[in-house]
């Protein structure tokens, strides 16, 4: 099914209109940038919280690893050797 000639003509005109650099810049400045800025302002505290949680998790893993490694170096009593 093909589009009617009128619809095809209008689509081509809209396409040429939106391909202009000035129109693209205007849409970017008036629509896209404000939306992205708003989204980033809303999401930034959560990104910061995730980074802090990741650093705390990494620190706790390193402390746990250090405790496990240094605990393994403490002298342990020798196990009784099997008699033959």
N, C-alpha and C positions, 0 to 999 in steps of 0.2 A: 504494500500500500504506500503510495507516494504522497507527499504533502502537497496541498493545493499551491498553485503558483503564488498566490498572495502571501501565504504563510512562509513559503520559501524565500520570497523577496524580503519580507520583514525580518526574517532570521538573518539573512545576509547583511541587511542594513545594521541591525543590532551588533552583529559580529564585527563589522568594520568600525562601528562606533566604539566598542569596548577595546579594540586593538590599538586605539590611539594612546600614545604615551601620556598625554595630559589627563585623559580620563582615568587611566590606570593609576597615575600618581594621586589624583583626586580621591579615588575610591580607597586607595591605600591609606591616605592621610585622614580621611573623614570617617571611614568605616572600620577598616581592618586594624589599624594601630590603636584606636580607642578600645576596641573589643579585647585585643591582646593585652593592653595595659591593665584593663579592668580584671581580666582573668588572672594575670600575674600578681596583682595586688591582693586578690582573694586567696591565691594558692601559696604565696610566699611564706606565711607563717608555718604552714604545714611542711613545706620543703625544709625550712630551718629546723623544725622539730624533728624531722626524719634524720637530718644530719647530726643533730645532737644525740639522738638515740643511737645512731650507728657508731658514733665515737665512744659513747658509754659502753655499748656492747663490745666493741673492739678492745677497749681497756679491760673490761671484765674477763674477756677470753684470754688476754695476755697475762693477767694476774693469775688466773686459774692455771694456765700452762706453766707459769713460773712456779707456782706452788707444787704442781705435780712433778715437775722436773727436779726441784730442789728436795722434795720429800723422797724421791727415789735415790738420792745420793746419801741419805743417812745410813749409817751402818745397821745392818740387820743381823740378827743372830743366825749363825750357821745352822742349817738343817742337819738333823742327825743323819750320818751317812749310813746307808744300808749295809748290814753285815752280810758277808757271804759265807 
